[in-house]
Amino acid sequence: MIRTALLTALLTLLIAPAATAQQWAEKMFKTNSHDFGTVARGAKAEFAFELTNLYEETIHIASVRSSCGCTSPTITKDTLKTWEKGSILATYNTRSFLGKRSATITVTIDKPYYAEVHLEVSGFIRGDVVFHPGAVELGEVEQGDSVERKIAVLYAGRDDWQILDVRSSNPNYEVELTEQQRQRGQVRYEMLVRVKPGMEPGYIQDELTVVTDDARNPIIPLPIEGRIISPLTVSPASLYLGVVEPGQTVTKQIVARGKQPFRVTDVSCPDKSFRFEASGEAMPLHLVTVHFTAPQTPGEVSQTIEIATDMGGGAKATCQVTATVQAATAQ
């Protein structure tokens, strides 16, 4: 979006109502409201209000404030250039507050022009159910490994209260539920959450759904967070082959490293312009040779090379490769 788009919006400030005057800033946010639903006391509850700078001018977020102590806002990145992304992280205070709670987060932007954006947060914090800890924190897990975490679920109220099920749309989670105590309205469960070895590398931001026999609020979410890291690393992660002419062949190398000796079982790319060479021996370090023969059509080339290995869990790694094919030089 060009500079005149923002200038036009700012000129509108002189003739439009106050609500309209904030629209240029509000357009940067993906959403301006979030309902946490029903959450247990002590549960980790966070939501990132994402925004993208749609304008040519650099945006600066001066401050954020909340109308209620039940929600704490944080700026993840205060300066955004054109098309850069950031977020306002809203953390629901489930340890100090109970019942239905809502808050308005005011985001103040001071550059290139002043504006305020209001974000709405709401939810219901149960006082009768407590998760300890408040989330399934996996930390960093190497791909191919299985990891377990224990969560205590505490309830105070009915003698016959029960957890009926723990659900997830992700088949890589297993949950074992054990009832440990039931007396005088106090119920305690131990939840063993296991992550199977088949998870792909990347960040985990997921949740389990705890289903109870409560007639009014049967569903309680339990967050799962962590990161699956590959035992295999590739350098460089991004490979530029340069500017080439149609039919020209370029050869480069990629280094694949592991913590222990491994075999490269396959190197693949959907573009037939690429050809690869790799040793079949078991070594902790492999040099993968990449041959690229430029196609006849000029333009930009961007492909993903995947390196498969015989490591536990079938660890794989990828390298993003790019090139520019220009028209052949006239003789």
Long-range contacts (C-beta under 8 A, 24 or more apart in sequence): 1-54, 1-55, 1-56, 2-56, 3-55, 3-56, 3-57, 5-55, 6-55, 6-56, 6-57, 6-112, 10-113, 21-115, 22-115, 22-116, 22-117, 24-55, 24-115, 25-107, 25-109, 25-115, 25-116, 25-117, 26-117, 27-54, 28-52, 28-53, 28-54, 28-59, 28-117, 29-117, 29-119, 32-117, 32-118, 32-119, 32-120, 33-119, 33-120, 33-121, 33-122, 34-90, 34-119, 34-120, 34-121, 34-122, 35-122, 35-123, 36-92, 36-121, 36-122, 36-123, 36-124, 37-123, 37-124, 37-219, 37-221, 38-123, 38-124, 38-126, 38-217, 38-219, 38-220, 38-221, 39-92, 39-94, 39-123, 39-124, 39-125, 39-126, 39-220, 39-221, 40-94, 40-125, 40-126, 40-129, 40-130, 40-131, 40-134, 40-153, 40-210, 40-220, 40-222, 41-94, 41-95, 41-98, 41-125, 41-126, 41-127, 41-129, 41-130, 41-131, 42-94, 42-95, 42-130, 42-131, 42-132, 42-133, 42-134, 43-94, 43-131, 43-134, 43-135, 43-220, 43-221, 43-222, 43-223, 44-94, 44-133, 44-134, 44-135, 44-223, 44-225, 45-91, 45-92, 45-94, 45-123, 45-223, 46-89, 46-90, 46-91, 46-92, 46-223, 47-89, 47-90, 47-92, 47-121, 48-76, 48-87, 48-88, 48-89, 48-90, 49-87, 49-88, 49-89, 49-90, 49-105, 49-119, 50-85, 50-86, 50-87, 51-80, 51-85, 51-86, 51-87, 51-88, 52-80, 52-83, 52-84, 52-85, 53-80, 53-81, 53-82, 53-83, 53-84, 53-85, 54-83, 55-82, 55-112, 56-82, 57-82, 57-111, 57-112, 58-82, 58-111, 58-112, 59-109, 59-111, 59-112, 60-109, 60-110, 60-111, 60-112, 61-86, 61-88, 61-107, 61-108, 61-109, 62-108, 62-109, 62-110, 62-111, 63-107, 63-108, 64-88, 64-105, 64-106, 64-107, 64-108, 65-105, 65-106, 65-108, 66-103, 66-104, 66-105, 66-106, 67-103, 67-104, 67-105, 67-106, 68-101, 68-102, 68-103, 68-104, 69-93, 69-96, 69-97, 70-96, 70-97, 70-101, 70-102, 70-103, 70-125, 71-101, 71-103, 71-105, 71-121, 73-105, 73-107, 73-119, 88-119, 90-119, 90-121, 92-121, 92-123, 92-125, 94-125, 94-134, 97-125, 98-125, 98-126, 98-127, 99-124, 99-125, 99-127, 100-124, 101-125, 124-217, 126-217, 126-220, 128-155, 128-156, 128-157, 129-153, 129-154, 129-155, 129-212, 129-220, 130-154, 130-155, 131-222, 134-223, 135-222, 135-223, 135-224, 135-225, 136-193, 136-208, 136-222, 136-223, 136-224, 136-225, 136-226, 137-225, 137-226, 138-195, 138-204, 138-224, 138-225, 138-226, 138-227, 139-226, 139-227, 140-226, 140-227, 140-229, 141-195, 141-199, 141-226, 141-227, 141-228, 141-229, 142-228, 142-229, 142-230, 142-231, 143-197, 143-199, 143-200, 143-201, 143-228, 143-229, 143-230, 143-231, 143-313, 143-315, 144-197, 144-231, 144-311, 144-312, 144-313, 144-314, 144-315, 145-197, 145-313, 146-194, 146-195, 146-196, 146-197, 147-194, 147-195, 147-226, 148-192, 148-193, 148-194, 148-195, 149-192, 149-193, 150-190, 150-191, 150-192, 150-193, 151-190, 151-191, 151-193, 151-222, 152-188, 152-189, 152-190, 152-191, 153-188, 153-189, 153-190, 153-191, 153-210, 154-186, 154-187, 154-188, 155-186, 155-187, 155-188, 155-189, 156-185, 156-186, 156-187, 157-185, 158-185, 159-183, 159-184, 159-185, 159-187, 160-213, 161-187, 161-212, 161-213, 161-214, 162-187, 162-212, 162-213, 163-189, 163-210, 163-211, 163-212, 164-211, 164-212, 164-213, 164-218, 165-210, 165-211, 166-191, 166-208, 166-209, 166-210, 166-211, 166-222, 167-208, 167-209, 167-211, 168-206, 168-207, 168-208, 168-209, 170-206, 171-196, 172-196, 172-198, 172-199, 173-206, 173-208, 173-224, 175-208, 191-222, 193-224, 195-226, 197-312, 197-313, 198-313, 199-228, 200-228, 201-228, 201-229, 201-230, 202-227, 202-228, 203-227, 204-228, 230-315, 230-316, 230-317, 231-258, 231-259, 231-260, 231-311, 231-312, 231-315, 232-256, 232-257, 232-258, 232-262, 232-307, 232-309, 232-311, 232-315, 232-316, 232-317, 233-257, 233-258, 233-317, 234-307, 234-317, 234-318, 234-319, 236-319, 237-319, 237-320, 238-319, 238-320, 238-321, 238-322, 239-290, 239-305, 239-319, 239-320, 239-321, 239-322, 240-321, 240-322, 240-323, 241-290, 241-292, 241-301, 241-321, 241-322, 241-323, 242-323, 242-324, 243-323, 243-324, 243-326, 244-292, 244-294, 244-323, 244-324, 244-325, 244-326, 245-294, 245-325, 245-326, 245-327, 245-328, 245-329, 246-294, 246-295, 246-296, 246-297, 246-298, 246-325, 246-327, 246-328, 247-293, 247-294, 247-296, 247-328, 248-293, 248-294, 249-291, 249-292, 249-293, 249-294, 250-291, 250-292, 250-294, 250-323, 251-289, 251-290, 251-291, 251-292, 252-289, 252-290, 252-292, 253-287, 253-288, 253-289, 253-290, 254-287, 254-288, 254-290, 254-305, 254-307, 254-319, 255-285, 255-286, 255-287, 255-288, 256-285, 256-286, 256-288, 256-307, 256-309, 256-317, 257-284, 257-285, 257-286, 258-284, 258-285, 258-309, 258-311, 258-315, 259-284, 260-284, 260-311, 262-286, 262-309, 262-310, 262-311, 262-315, 263-309, 263-310, 264-288, 264-307, 264-308, 264-309, 265-308, 265-309, 265-310, 266-306, 266-307, 266-308, 267-305, 267-306, 267-307, 267-308, 268-305, 268-306, 268-308, 269-303, 269-304, 269-305, 269-306, 269-321, 270-303, 271-301, 271-303, 273-301, 274-303, 274-305, 274-321, 276-305, 278-307, 290-321, 292-321, 292-323, 294-323, 294-325, 295-325, 297-325, 298-325, 298-326, 298-327, 299-324, 299-325, 300-324, 300-325, 301-325
